[in-house]
Amino acid sequence: MFIGLQGVCQEKQLLNKPYNEKYPLIGEFYSGILDLEDSLKVKNRVNSITDQARAHQDLELELEMELLWAYYLTKQKTTRDAGMHALRVLFHKSGEEGIAHIRIRALRVLAECYWNDFENYERAFEVYLQMEEALQEVTAEVYPDKLMDLNRIALAYYYFQDYRPAISILKEAVDIEETQFNSLHKANALNTLGLCYQKLEEFEASNRNFRALLELQIPETVEVWEPIAKGNLGYNHFLKKEFDAAEPMLLYDTQQAEQAEDYGLAAGALIPLAEIALLKNKLKDAEAYAYKARRYIALSGQTDRLRLLYPVLAKLTVKTRKMEQAMAYLDSAVWAQNNYHQKFSGLKLVRAEQKINRQENNLKLTAFNLERHQILQERNRILFFLAVVFVLVITVYLYFRDKHQKRMKVLQRAERNLQKAQQDLEAAGNQLKRYAQSSIQKNNYIKQLEQSTQQDDTRRVLNQLKKTTILTDDDWNRFQELFEKAHPGFIHQLKTHYHQLSQTEIRLLVLSRLLFTTKEMAAALGVSVNAIQVTRHRIRKKLGLEADVKLEFLISSL
């Protein structure tokens, strides 16, 4: 959280000095207090320094101690809520006193609590927006943490795939002059900037930032970031399908990450290596890379990387004819993608919502001031009216109370029954949609595998895999059970009124009732789009429908 430097930090060295002068000592100062054995000793030490700050009329150091104590509370699970409350109070207090660095750092700790401890990304992003606004009021010379904080805010945008705002913030960050105190943060900002351009497939700009990272002035920084930068350059080659150039860079990144026991980073390099080996038909190498990546993901706890690994494992198991595993990895790939997008869903909207909320709050405040006088004038009239109404209500209430209570019980019972029936109906409908959509997703994924596969024996395997994803007789029976819950009596009426229809034609009409498109019907039934169109024509002919009568009208009338 806080940057530390060598040397012993005494509180007298911090008295009545601006933040940029005592900044190199802050980290050591915090560590010396936070490393004490228990909370009582920490509190006593904080109180002692607070007393000295007051004796020397150093309000800034006094607020620094409040920040330190609040930070300490957030690191303990049992006192985290109290620490977050103290940070909110400190944010407003330091704003009133005009001490910008305390205000910004309080926001930083608060945002990290929401992000890391509670995984409440929307609240975290809301705080980051406040930080972004506050950072515009300070320079890097006055507030040396500015580069680090800009990078933290940009990372929040990056995780939610809002790359353009992230790039704008990161450009401001990397323009800050490199020092021995901010060098690692500048490297991080350059790396994130390169990743943003990578996501936008602007590879030239991406490579430029990764190479700039290797040209930083502090050797220790370059030593730490060199394998990461080379690995990212290698991944750019991979995305451009320059596999021979990508492979050695990714291998170097993997080896360095393994030596540093950074298993998440190693997994990130192993996944594209596995895909390259798969494309080169080196199945043993692909298998070794992929399963090592899965082990490293488990060791690092970075499960978000599974969304990239599972598709590779699915392709690998198809090529090695492990059908059951292929289906399992196919399902896992869909789950991992959905889980990742759900985890970071909605945050793109937060920034706009916050701007709107600020505007609405300003308007509400203006309206409140204008209406306040009118509300005060009307208060007495309202109170008199309420008194009269109250007497009348009491009289009516006493008369109708028993009758009303009995009626409400009947209505509540009926409402509960209706709600339960609606919930059952909605659950059946949702399960029916998921059941059909799962089949469509699997078929779409298989089509992607078909497009990337050239060998005849693999095509035969894919054909077998297709047969396991269409609506079989057993699938159809289960499908009918769910459909009957969502649309009771539809199939029975269809068979009663149009007994000449075949089973295939009935299935098509059922999917039409669910508003499936022609392509979705073909995917669900495992046939071509042309076959669906032929079946539609055959149904119209059997039912003797005129050319101007739509098949959908017939379906909706049942």
C-alpha positions in Angstrom: 0.0 0.0 0.0 2.6 2.5 1.1 6.1 2.9 -0.4 9.0 2.3 1.9 12.7 3.3 1.7 15.8 2.5 3.6 16.6 4.4 6.8 15.0 4.8 10.2 12.1 7.3 10.3 11.6 9.3 13.4 8.5 11.4 13.9 10.5 14.5 14.4 11.7 14.2 10.8 8.1 14.4 9.7 7.0 17.4 11.8 5.8 20.4 9.8 7.1 19.2 6.5 5.2 19.0 3.2 4.3 15.5 1.9 6.8 15.5 -1.0 9.7 16.1 1.5 8.7 13.4 4.0 7.4 11.0 1.3 10.6 8.9 1.2 10.2 8.2 4.9 6.5 7.4 5.1 6.8 3.7 4.2 9.4 3.0 6.8 7.5 5.1 9.3 4.3 3.1 8.7 6.1 -0.3 8.9 7.7 0.5 12.2 4.3 1.2 13.8 2.2 -1.5 12.0 4.8 -4.2 12.9 4.1 -3.8 16.6 2.7 -6.9 18.3 -0.9 -6.0 19.0 -3.5 -3.3 18.4 -3.1 -1.7 21.8 0.6 -1.0 21.2 -0.2 0.4 17.7 -2.9 2.6 19.2 -0.7 3.9 22.0 2.0 4.7 19.5 -0.4 6.5 17.2 -1.8 8.5 20.1 1.7 9.5 21.2 2.7 10.8 17.8 -0.7 12.6 17.6 0.0 14.4 20.8 3.4 15.5 19.5 1.7 16.7 16.3 -0.8 18.8 18.3 1.9 20.2 20.5 3.8 21.4 17.4 0.5 22.5 15.7 1.1 20.1 12.8 -2.5 19.3 11.6 -1.1 17.4 8.6 0.8 14.9 10.8 -2.2 14.6 13.1 -4.4 13.6 10.1 -1.6 11.2 8.9 -2.0 9.4 12.2 -5.8 9.1 11.6 -5.0 7.6 8.2 -2.5 5.2 9.6 -5.0 4.0 12.3 -7.8 3.7 9.8 -5.6 1.7 7.5 -4.6 -0.6 10.3 -8.3 -1.2 11.1 -9.0 -2.2 7.5 -6.3 -4.9 7.6 -8.1 -6.7 10.5 -11.3 -8.5 9.4 -13.1 -7.8 12.7 -12.5 -4.0 12.5 -12.6 -3.5 8.7 -16.0 -1.8 8.7 -14.9 0.6 11.5 -11.7 1.4 9.5 -13.7 2.1 6.3 -16.0 4.4 8.3 -13.0 6.2 9.6 -11.6 6.6 6.1 -14.9 8.2 4.9 -14.8 10.7 7.8 -11.1 11.4 7.1 -11.9 12.0 3.5 -14.3 14.8 4.3 -12.2 16.2 7.1 -9.0 16.5 5.0 -11.0 18.0 2.2 -12.3 20.7 4.6 -8.7 21.3 5.8 -7.4 21.4 2.2 -4.9 18.6 2.8 -5.1 16.9 -0.7 -2.7 14.0 -0.2 -4.5 12.7 2.9 -7.8 13.0 1.1 -6.5 11.1 -2.0 -4.8 8.4 0.0 -7.9 7.8 2.2 -9.8 7.2 -1.1 -7.1 4.8 -2.3 -7.4 2.6 0.9 -11.2 2.7 0.7 -11.2 1.7 -3.0 -8.8 -1.2 -2.3 -11.0 -2.5 0.5 -14.1 -2.5 -1.8 -12.1 -4.1 -4.6 -9.9 -6.7 -2.8 -11.7 -7.5 0.5 -15.4 -7.2 -0.6 -15.1 -7.7 -4.4 -17.7 -4.9 -4.6 -16.3 -3.6 -7.9 -19.0 -1.0 -8.5 -18.4 0.7 -5.2 -14.7 0.5 -5.7 -15.0 2.1 -9.1 -17.2 4.9 -7.7 -14.3 5.7 -5.2 -11.8 5.6 -8.0 -13.8 8.2 -9.9 -13.5 10.5 -6.9 -9.8 9.8 -6.8 -9.5 10.6 -10.5 -11.2 14.0 -9.9 -9.0 14.8 -6.9 -5.8 13.9 -8.7 -6.5 16.6 -11.3 -5.9 19.2 -8.5 -2.3 18.0 -7.7 1.0 17.7 -9.5 3.4 14.8 -9.3 6.0 17.2 -7.8 3.7 18.0 -4.9 2.1 14.5 -4.7 4.7 11.9 -5.6 2.1 9.1 -5.5 0.2 10.5 -8.5 1.7 8.1 -11.0 0.9 5.1 -8.8 -2.7 6.2 -8.2 -3.3 7.0 -11.9 -2.2 3.5 -12.7 -4.6 2.0 -10.2 -7.5 3.9 -11.6 -6.6 2.9 -15.2 -6.3 -0.8 -14.1 -10.0 -0.6 -12.9 -11.0 0.6 -16.4 -8.8 -2.1 -18.0 -10.5 -4.9 -16.0 -13.9 -3.8 -17.2 -12.7 -3.6 -20.8 -13.1 0.2 -21.0 -9.8 0.6 -22.7 -10.0 4.2 -24.2 -10.4 5.9 -20.8 -7.7 3.7 -19.4 -5.3 4.8 -22.2 -6.0 8.4 -21.6 -5.2 8.1 -17.9 -2.1 6.0 -18.5 -0.7 8.5 -21.0 -0.8 11.1 -18.3 0.9 8.6 -15.9 3.8 7.6 -18.2 4.5 11.3 -19.0 5.5 11.8 -15.3 9.3 11.8 -14.9 10.8 8.5 -13.7 12.5 8.5 -10.3 13.9 5.8 -8.1 10.7 6.0 -6.0 8.2 5.7 -8.9 10.1 3.6 -11.4 8.2 0.3 -10.7 4.9 2.1 -11.0 5.9 3.7 -14.3 6.9 0.2 -15.6 3.5 -1.0 -14.5 1.7 1.9 -16.3 3.7 1.2 -19.5 2.8 -2.5 -19.3 -0.9 -1.8 -18.7 -0.9 0.8 -21.6 0.6 -1.9 -23.9 -2.1 -4.3 -22.8 -4.8 -1.8 -23.5 -3.6 -1.4 -27.1 -3.2 -5.1 -27.3 -6.9 -5.6 -26.5 -7.7 -3.1 -29.2 -5.5 -4.9 -31.7 -3.3 -1.8 -32.2 -0.2 -3.9 -32.0 2.3 -1.2 -33.1 1.3 1.1 -30.3 1.3 -1.9 -27.9 4.8 -3.0 -28.9 6.1 0.6 -28.5 5.0 0.7 -24.9 6.4 -2.8 -24.1 9.7 -1.8 -25.6 9.7 1.6 -23.7 9.4 -0.5 -20.5 12.7 -2.1 -21.3 14.4 1.3 -21.7 13.6 2.6 -18.3 16.5 4.2 -16.4 16.5 2.2 -13.1 18.2 -1.2 -13.7 16.4 -3.0 -10.9 13.0 -2.1 -12.5 14.1 -3.4 -16.0 15.4 -6.6 -14.4 11.9 -7.3 -12.8 9.9 -6.3 -15.8 12.0 -7.7 -18.7 10.5 -11.2 -18.8 6.9 -9.7 -18.5 7.6 -7.2 -21.3 9.1 -9.9 -23.6 6.3 -12.3 -22.8 3.7 -9.6 -23.8 5.7 -8.9 -27.0 5.6 -12.6 -27.7 1.8 -12.6 -27.1 1.4 -9.9 -29.7 3.3 -12.0 -32.2 1.0 -14.9 -31.3 -2.1 -12.8 -31.8 -0.7 -11.8 -35.2 -0.2 -15.5 -36.0 3.6 -15.0 -36.1 4.1 -18.2 -34.1 7.9 -18.7 -34.7 8.6 -15.3 -33.3 6.2 -15.7 -30.4 7.4 -19.1 -29.2 10.9 -18.2 -27.8 9.6 -15.0 -26.1 6.8 -16.9 -24.4 9.2 -19.7 -23.3 11.6 -17.1 -21.8 8.7 -15.5 -20.0 7.6 -18.9 -18.6 11.1 -19.8 -17.4 11.7 -16.5 -15.7 8.2 -16.6 -14.1 8.9 -20.2 -12.8 12.2 -19.1 -11.3 10.4 -16.3 -9.5 7.6 -18.7 -8.5 5.1 -16.3 -10.2 2.8 -19.1 -11.3 0.0 -16.9 -12.6 2.4 -15.2 -15.0 3.8 -18.5 -16.0 0.3 -19.9 -16.7 -0.4 -16.8 -18.9 2.6 -17.6 -21.1 1.9 -21.4 -21.2 -1.6 -21.1 -22.6 -0.6 -19.5 -25.9 2.4 -21.9 -26.1 -0.1 -24.8 -25.8 -2.2 -23.4 -28.6 0.9 -22.9 -30.8 1.9 -26.5 -30.3 -1.6 -27.6 -31.1 -1.6 -25.7 -34.3 1.7 -27.3 -35.2 0.2 -30.7 -34.4 2.7 -31.2 -31.6 0.1 -32.9 -29.3 2.5 -34.0 -26.6 4.0 -30.5 -26.2 0.5 -29.0 -26.3 -0.7 -31.4 -23.6 2.4 -30.7 -21.4 1.9 -26.9 -21.6 -1.8 -27.0 -21.1 -1.8 -29.2 -18.0 1.1 -27.3 -16.5 -0.9 -24.1 -17.0 -3.8 -25.6 -15.2 -1.6 -26.6 -12.3 -0.1 -23.1 -12.1 -3.6 -21.5 -12.2 -4.5 -23.6 -9.2 -1.3 -22.6 -7.3 -1.7 -18.9 -8.1 -5.5 -18.8 -7.5 -5.9 -16.7 -10.7 -8.9 -18.6 -11.9 -9.9 -15.9 -14.4 -7.2 -17.4 -16.6 -9.4 -20.6 -17.0 -11.5 -18.8 -19.6 -8.4 -18.8 -21.9 -7.3 -22.3 -20.9 -10.5 -24.3 -21.3 -11.0 -23.7 -25.0 -7.4 -24.9 -25.6 -8.0 -28.0 -23.6 -11.3 -28.6 -25.5 -9.4 -28.5 -28.9 -6.7 -30.7 -27.5 -9.1 -33.4 -26.2 -10.9 -33.3 -29.6 -7.7 -34.0 -31.4 -6.8 -36.8 -29.0 -10.4 -38.3 -29.3 -11.3 -37.9 -25.7 -15.0 -37.2 -26.3 -16.2 -37.0 -22.7 -13.4 -34.7 -21.7 -14.0 -32.6 -24.8 -17.7 -32.1 -23.8 -16.7 -31.3 -20.2 -14.1 -28.7 -21.3 -16.6 -27.2 -23.7 -19.1 -26.7 -20.9 -16.3 -25.4 -18.7 -15.2 -22.9 -21.4 -18.8 -21.5 -21.6 -19.0 -21.3 -17.8 -15.6 -19.6 -17.3 -16.4 -17.0 -20.0 -19.9 -16.3 -18.5 -18.4 -16.2 -14.9 -15.7 -13.7 -15.9 -18.1 -11.4 -17.8 -20.6 -11.6 -14.9 -17.9 -10.7 -12.4 -17.0 -7.5 -14.3 -20.4 -6.7 -15.8 -22.0 -3.4 -15.5 -19.0 -1.4 -14.4 -18.7 0.3 -17.8 -22.0 2.0 -16.8 -20.8 3.1 -13.4 -18.8 6.1 -14.7 -21.7 7.4 -16.7 -24.1 6.8 -13.8 -21.8 8.7 -11.4 -21.7 11.7 -13.7 -25.5 11.6 -14.0 -25.8 11.2 -10.3 -23.6 14.2 -9.6 -25.7 16.3 -12.0 -28.9 15.0 -10.5 -27.7 15.8 -7.0 -26.9 19.4 -8.0 -30.3 19.8 -9.5 -32.0 18.3 -6.5 -30.1 20.7 -4.2 -31.2 23.7 -6.2 -34.8 22.4 -6.3 -34.7 21.8 -2.5 -33.6 25.4 -1.8 -36.4 26.8 -4.0 -39.1 24.6 -2.5 -38.0 24.9 1.1 -39.8 28.1 1.8 -43.0 26.9 0.2 -42.9 23.6 2.2 -42.7 25.6 5.4 -45.7 27.6 4.5 -47.8 24.6 3.7 -46.8 22.7 6.8 -49.5 24.1 9.1 -52.2 23.5 6.6 -51.1 19.9 6.1 -50.9 19.3 9.9 -54.5 20.5 10.3 -55.7 18.4 7.4 -53.9 15.4 8.7 -55.5 15.8 12.1 -59.0 15.8 10.6 -58.1 12.8 8.4 -56.6 11.0 11.3 -59.9 11.2 13.3 -61.9 10.0 10.3 -59.4 7.2 9.6 -59.5 6.0 13.2 -63.3 5.9 13.1 -63.4 4.0 9.8 -60.6 1.7 10.9 -62.3 0.7 14.1 -65.5 -0.1 12.1 -63.9 -2.1 9.3 -60.9 -3.6 11.0 -62.1 -7.1 11.5 -63.7 -7.3 8.1 -60.6 -5.9 6.4 -58.2 -8.3 8.2 -60.3 -11.3 7.1 -60.3 -10.0 3.5 -56.6 -9.4 3.5 -55.9 -12.9 4.7 -57.8 -14.3 1.8 -56.1 -12.0 -0.7 -52.6 -12.7 0.7 -53.3 -16.5 0.4 -54.4 -16.1 -3.1 -51.5 -13.8 -3.9 -49.0 -16.3 -2.5 -50.5 -19.1 -4.6 -50.4 -16.9 -7.7 -46.8 -15.8 -7.0 -45.8 -19.5 -6.6 -47.5 -20.4 -9.8 -45.7 -17.5 -11.6 -42.4 -18.5 -10.1 -42.8 -22.1 -11.2 -43.7 -20.9 -14.7 -40.8 -18.5 -15.0 -38.4 -21.2 -13.6 -39.6 -23.7 -16.2 -39.3 -21.1 -19.0 -35.8 -20.1 -17.9 -34.6 -23.7 -17.6 -36.1 -24.4 -21.0 -34.2 -21.5 -22.6 -30.9 -22.5 -20.9 -31.4 -26.1 -22.1 -31.9 -25.1 -25.7 -29.2 -22.4 -25.6 -26.6 -24.8 -24.2 -27.1 -27.0 -27.2 -26.8 -24.0 -29.5 -23.6 -22.8 -27.8 -22.0 -26.2 -28.1 -22.8 -26.5 -31.8 -21.5 -23.0 -32.4 -18.3 -23.9 -30.6 -18.0 -27.1 -32.6 -18.3 -25.1 -35.8 -15.4 -23.0 -34.7 -13.4 -26.2 -34.1 -14.4 -27.4 -37.6 -13.1 -24.3 -39.2 -9.7 -24.6 -37.4 -9.3 -28.3 -38.2 -8.0 -29.7 -41.4 -7.3 -33.4 -40.8 -9.9 -36.0 -42.0 -9.8 -38.2 -38.8 -10.5 -35.1 -36.7 -13.4 -34.2 -38.9 -14.9 -37.7 -38.1 -14.4 -37.1 -34.4 -16.2 -33.7 -34.7 -19.1 -35.5 -36.5 -19.4 -37.9 -33.6 -19.3 -34.9 -31.2 -22.1 -33.2 -33.1 -24.4 -36.2 -32.6 -24.0 -35.8 -28.8 -25.2 -32.1 -28.8 -28.5 -32.2 -31.0 -31.9 -32.8 -29.4 -32.1 -36.6 -29.2 -35.2 -38.6 -28.3 -34.2 -38.5 -24.6 -33.4 -34.8 -24.9 -36.8 -34.2 -26.6 -38.7 -35.9 -23.8 -37.0 -33.7 -21.2 -37.5 -30.7 -23.5 -41.2 -31.5 -23.7 -41.5 -31.7 -19.9 -40.0 -28.2 -19.5 -42.0 -26.8 -22.5 -45.3 -28.1 -21.0 -44.6 -26.2 -17.8 -43.9 -23.0 -19.7 -46.7 -23.4 -22.4 -49.2 -26.0 -21.0 -51.4 -27.8 -23.5 -49.6 -26.4 -26.6 -48.3 -29.8 -27.9 -51.5 -31.6 -27.1 -53.6 -29.0 -29.1 -51.1 -29.2 -31.9 -51.5 -33.0 -32.2 -55.3 -32.8 -31.8 -55.9 -30.2 -34.4 -53.2 -31.2 -36.8 -52.7 -34.9 -36.5 -51.1 -35.2 -39.9 -47.9 -33.5 -38.7 -44.8 -35.6 -38.2 -42.7 -35.6 -35.0 -40.0 -33.5 -36.8 -42.6 -30.9 -37.8 -44.0 -30.7 -34.3 -40.5 -30.1 -33.0 -40.0 -27.2 -35.4 -43.3 -25.6 -34.4 -42.4 -26.0 -30.7 -39.1 -24.1 -31.3 -41.0 -21.5 -33.3 -43.2 -21.0 -30.3 -40.0 -20.2 -28.3 -39.2 -17.5 -31.0 -36.0 -19.4 -32.2 -34.5 -18.1 -35.4 -34.0 -20.4 -38.4 -30.3 -20.7 -37.6 -31.0 -21.5 -33.9 -33.5 -24.2 -34.9 -30.9 -25.7 -37.2 -28.3 -25.7 -34.4 -30.7 -27.2 -31.8 -32.0 -30.0 -34.1 -28.6 -30.7 -35.7 -29.7 -30.0 -39.3 -29.0 -27.5 -41.9 -30.7 -24.1 -42.3 -32.0 -25.3 -45.7 -33.6 -28.4 -44.0 -35.5 -26.1 -41.7 -36.9 -24.1 -44.6 -37.9 -27.2 -46.4 -39.7 -28.5 -43.3 -41.6 -25.1 -42.9 -42.7 -25.4 -46.5 -43.9 -29.0 -45.9 -46.0 -27.9 -42.8 -47.7 -25.1 -44.8 -48.6 -27.6 -47.5 -50.0 -30.1 -45.1 -52.1 -27.5 -43.3 -53.2 -25.9 -46.6 -52.1 -22.4 -45.5 -52.7 -19.6 -48.0 -49.6 -17.7 -49.1 -50.6 -14.6 -47.1 -51.1 -16.5 -43.8 -48.0 -16.6 -41.6 -47.1 -19.8 -39.8 -46.4 -17.7 -36.7 -50.0 -16.6 -36.6 -51.1 -20.2 -36.5 -48.7 -21.0 -33.7 -49.8 -18.0 -31.6 -53.5 -18.9 -32.0 -53.1 -22.2 -30.2 
